[in-house]
Amino acid sequence: VQLVESGGGLVQPGGSLRLSCAAPVVTFAGYCMKWFRQVPGKEREGVATIDVYEDTTYAESVKGRFTVSRDNAKGILYLQMNALKPEDTAMYYCAAARNNYCSRSDYWGQGTQVTVSA
């Protein structure tokens, strides 16, 4: 299963970005979908999760600033990022878990870079 992220870029502190992750439409609705991020030399961090019932969870560091959503008809996962901080700078990856097993990550995208800097 191919996942393709887009929407990353350079943004000033306090700005916003919306990331997208495209997945095959025919199977998307059955996946638990997740966003991760990673900075070189640091462990990968879970950012947000949305399951097939559209229940969401967030890392404490992004609560109130980031919103995860999904469009099953289009097979697209979104991450709306507001009030961005320099510490949000990272490579962002989406992941999918079959059968709504959110504890797993069966498929990964290639990542999209987000840089928050003045």
N, C-alpha and C positions, 0 to 999 in steps of 0.2 A: 504494500500500500504506500503510495507516494503522498507525502505531505509537503506543501510548498508555502513557506512563509513569505510575507512581503510587508512593506510599510515602515521599515526601520529607516533611520536617518539621523541627522544632526539637529538638535533642538536646544534652545536656550533653557536654562533653569526656569521653572514655572510654566513652561510650555506643555503642549499636548501632542501625542501621536496615537494613531490607531494601527495596530498590527492586525494582519489577517493571516489565516492558515487555511489553505484550500485542500480538501480531501475528496475522495470519491463519493459522489452523492448517494450511490446505491447502498452504501454501508455506513455512512456517516452517522445516521440517527442512532445506531447501536453502540457507538463508541463513547466511553468517557474521554473527555478531551482536557488537555492540560497545557499550561504554559510554564516553562522553566527559563532560567537565565543563568549565565555563567560568565565570570570574569577570569581571564587567564591567571592561573596559579591558585584559584579558589575553587571550592566545591560547587557543583551545580545546585541551584536553589529553586525549589518549587515556588511558583508565583501565584498561580490561580488554577482552579479546577472547576469544571462544569460537567455534571453527569447527564445521563439521558433524560432525567426528570427536570433538568435545568437547575438543580441545586448547586450552589456555588460555595467554594471556600477560597480564602486568600491568605497569603503570608501576612504576618503582622506588619511588615515593613511597607506594604502597599495598600492596606485596608483604607477605604475612604478615598483613595486616589485612583485606583485601577478598577475597571469593570470588565468581567469576562462575559461573553455572550456567544450564542451560536445560531446559525440559520441552517436548519436541517434541509430545507428545500434547495438551498444552493450548495450545501456541503462546505460551509465556511465557518471557521472559528474566529472570533475577534477578541482583541484585548485593547480596550480604550484606556489610555494612560494620560492622566491629568496631573497637574502640579508636579511635573517631573523634577527630580533632583539629580545632582551629579552622581550620587551613589546608585542611581538606576542605570547607569551606563553598563552595558553588558551585551553579550550575544543572547538573543532570545530565541528559544526553540519551542515548537509545539510538539505534542506527543498525543498518541491515541491508544486507548486500551480497549480491546475487544470485550464484548459482553458486559460492558459497564463495570469491568473490574478495575476500579480506579487506583488500586494499589499497584497496578502494573503499568508499564509503558511498552506496548508492543511495536509501535511504529514511531519514527522520529522524522522531523523535517531537517533541513540543512542549516537553518538558523538565519536570523536577520539582525544586523547590528544596530543597536540604539546607543547614541552618544549624546549625553546631556552636558553641555559646556557653553560658557559665555564666549 
